[in-house]
Amino acid sequence: MNTRFLFPHSFKLVGWILLIPALALLVLLYFFQVDLPLIELPVLSLIEYHDDKTTFFNWTYKNELNDEIMAATFIIGAILVAFSKEKIEDEFISKLRLESLLWATYINYALLLLSILFIYEAAFFDVMIWNMFTLLIIFLLRYHIILYFSAKVSYHEK
C-alpha cells in the first residue's frame, strides 16, 4: 500500500514520548494552575499589541515559554503518533485513518461552531486555545479505540 505522506513506524514511539508528558503538563497547568519552573528567554515576536501600538518583528526582552514549549511538544507528538505508519499498513488501516480524520474534523468544527454561538469573551479565547489540540485529540481517540476493538475482534475470530 502506497503511504507516501506517513512517517516511518519508529516515529510513533517518539510521538508518544513527546505527547504524554506534554498533555499531562498542559492539563496540570490549565486545570490545576500548577506552578512550573519558569523558562524565560528573549524571543522574536512577529507581532505585538501594546496599548494602542502595534509592532512587528520585535525582540521581546523576556517571555515565559512554558506554554509555548508544551503546546509545540504536544502538537509535534500528536502528529507523529497520528501520522506514523502502523507495523502492518493495509487498506483497513488507511480507511480507518481517513474516516477517523473526517470524523474528528466534523466533530471539531461542530464544537467550534457551537462555541462561536454560545461562548463569549475570555471564555471564547480559552476555547480557541483548546481548539488547537482538539482535532488531533479526537482523531487519536477514535482511531486508536476502533483499532483496539478491531484487533480484539479479529483475535477472537481466530
C-alpha positions as CSV (number, residue, x, y, z in Angstrom):
1,M,0.0,0.0,0.0
2,N,1.4,3.4,-1.0
3,T,1.7,5.6,2.0
4,R,3.9,8.5,0.8
5,F,2.9,11.0,3.3
6,L,3.2,9.0,6.5
7,F,6.1,8.9,8.9
8,P,8.0,5.7,9.5
9,H,6.6,3.4,12.2
10,S,9.5,4.1,14.5
11,F,8.4,7.8,14.8
12,K,5.2,6.6,16.6
13,L,7.2,5.8,19.8
14,V,8.9,9.2,19.7
15,G,5.5,10.8,19.3
16,W,4.1,9.1,22.4
17,I,7.2,10.1,24.4
18,L,6.5,13.7,23.4
19,L,2.7,13.6,23.6
20,I,2.0,12.0,27.0
21,P,4.2,14.4,29.2
22,A,3.1,17.4,27.2
23,L,-0.6,16.5,27.6
24,A,-0.1,15.9,31.4
25,L,1.7,19.2,31.8
26,L,-0.9,21.1,29.8
27,V,-3.7,19.7,31.9
28,L,-1.9,20.4,35.2
29,L,-1.1,23.9,34.1
30,Y,-4.5,24.8,32.7
31,F,-7.0,23.0,35.0
32,F,-5.0,22.9,38.3
33,Q,-2.9,26.1,37.9
34,V,0.3,24.2,38.9
35,D,3.3,26.5,39.1
36,L,6.1,25.1,36.9
37,P,9.6,26.4,37.0
38,L,9.7,29.4,34.6
39,I,11.6,29.3,31.4
40,E,12.1,32.9,30.4
41,L,14.1,33.9,27.3
42,P,14.3,36.7,24.9
43,V,12.2,35.9,21.8
44,L,11.5,37.3,18.4
45,S,7.9,38.4,18.3
46,L,6.4,38.6,14.8
47,I,3.6,40.9,16.0
48,E,2.8,42.5,19.4
49,Y,0.0,44.7,20.6
50,H,0.8,47.1,23.5
51,D,-1.8,49.7,24.4
52,D,-2.6,51.4,21.1
53,K,0.7,50.4,19.5
54,T,1.3,47.5,17.1
55,T,4.9,46.4,16.5
56,F,6.2,43.9,14.0
57,F,9.4,41.8,14.2
58,N,10.4,42.9,17.7
59,W,12.8,41.2,20.1
60,T,10.9,40.9,23.4
61,Y,13.3,41.0,26.2
62,K,11.7,38.2,28.2
63,N,8.8,35.8,27.6
64,E,7.7,32.9,29.7
65,L,8.0,29.9,27.3
66,N,6.4,27.1,29.3
67,D,3.1,27.1,27.5
68,E,4.7,27.5,24.1
69,I,7.1,24.6,24.7
70,M,4.3,22.3,26.0
71,A,1.9,23.2,23.1
72,A,4.6,22.7,20.4
73,T,5.7,19.4,22.1
74,F,2.0,18.2,22.2
75,I,1.4,19.1,18.5
76,I,4.6,17.5,17.3
77,G,4.0,14.4,19.4
78,A,0.4,14.1,18.3
79,I,1.2,14.5,14.6
80,L,3.9,11.8,14.9
81,V,1.5,9.4,16.6
82,A,-1.4,10.2,14.3
83,F,0.6,10.0,11.0
84,S,3.2,7.3,11.5
85,K,2.7,4.0,9.8
86,E,1.4,1.0,11.6
87,K,3.5,-2.2,11.7
88,I,1.1,-3.6,9.1
89,E,-0.2,-0.8,6.9
90,D,-3.1,-2.1,4.9
91,E,-6.3,-0.9,3.3
92,F,-8.2,-1.3,6.6
93,I,-5.7,1.0,8.4
94,S,-5.8,3.6,5.6
95,K,-9.6,3.6,5.6
96,L,-9.7,3.8,9.4
97,R,-7.2,6.7,9.3
98,L,-9.2,8.6,6.7
99,E,-12.6,8.0,8.4
100,S,-11.2,9.0,11.8
101,L,-9.7,12.2,10.4
102,L,-13.0,13.1,8.7
103,W,-15.0,12.2,11.9
104,A,-12.6,14.3,14.0
105,T,-12.9,17.2,11.6
106,Y,-16.7,17.2,11.7
107,I,-16.8,17.0,15.5
108,N,-14.1,19.6,15.9
109,Y,-15.9,22.1,13.7
110,A,-19.3,21.3,15.2
111,L,-17.9,22.1,18.7
112,L,-16.2,25.2,17.4
113,L,-19.5,26.4,15.7
114,L,-21.4,25.8,19.0
115,S,-18.7,27.7,20.8
116,I,-18.9,30.6,18.4
117,L,-22.7,30.8,19.0
118,F,-22.8,30.2,22.8
119,I,-19.4,31.2,24.4
120,Y,-18.2,34.7,24.6
121,E,-15.3,37.0,25.7
122,A,-12.4,35.4,27.7
123,A,-14.1,32.0,27.8
124,F,-14.1,32.0,24.0
125,F,-10.4,32.7,24.0
126,D,-9.9,29.6,26.1
127,V,-12.0,27.6,23.6
128,M,-9.8,28.8,20.8
129,I,-6.6,27.8,22.7
130,W,-8.0,24.3,23.2
131,N,-9.2,24.1,19.6
132,M,-5.6,24.0,18.6
133,F,-5.5,20.5,20.1
134,T,-9.0,19.0,19.8
135,L,-8.8,17.9,16.2
136,L,-5.7,15.7,16.9
137,I,-7.2,14.5,20.3
138,I,-10.5,13.5,18.7
139,F,-8.7,11.8,15.8
140,L,-6.3,9.9,18.1
141,L,-9.1,8.7,20.4
142,R,-11.3,7.5,17.6
143,Y,-8.5,5.9,15.6
144,H,-7.0,4.0,18.5
145,I,-10.3,2.9,20.1
146,I,-11.5,1.4,16.8
147,L,-8.1,-0.1,16.1
148,Y,-8.1,-1.7,19.6
149,F,-11.5,-3.2,19.3
150,S,-11.0,-4.4,15.7
151,A,-7.8,-6.1,16.8
152,K,-9.7,-7.7,19.7
153,V,-12.5,-8.9,17.4
154,S,-10.0,-10.3,14.9
155,Y,-8.1,-12.1,17.7
156,H,-11.3,-13.8,18.9
157,E,-12.3,-14.8,15.4
158,K,-9.1,-16.8,15.1
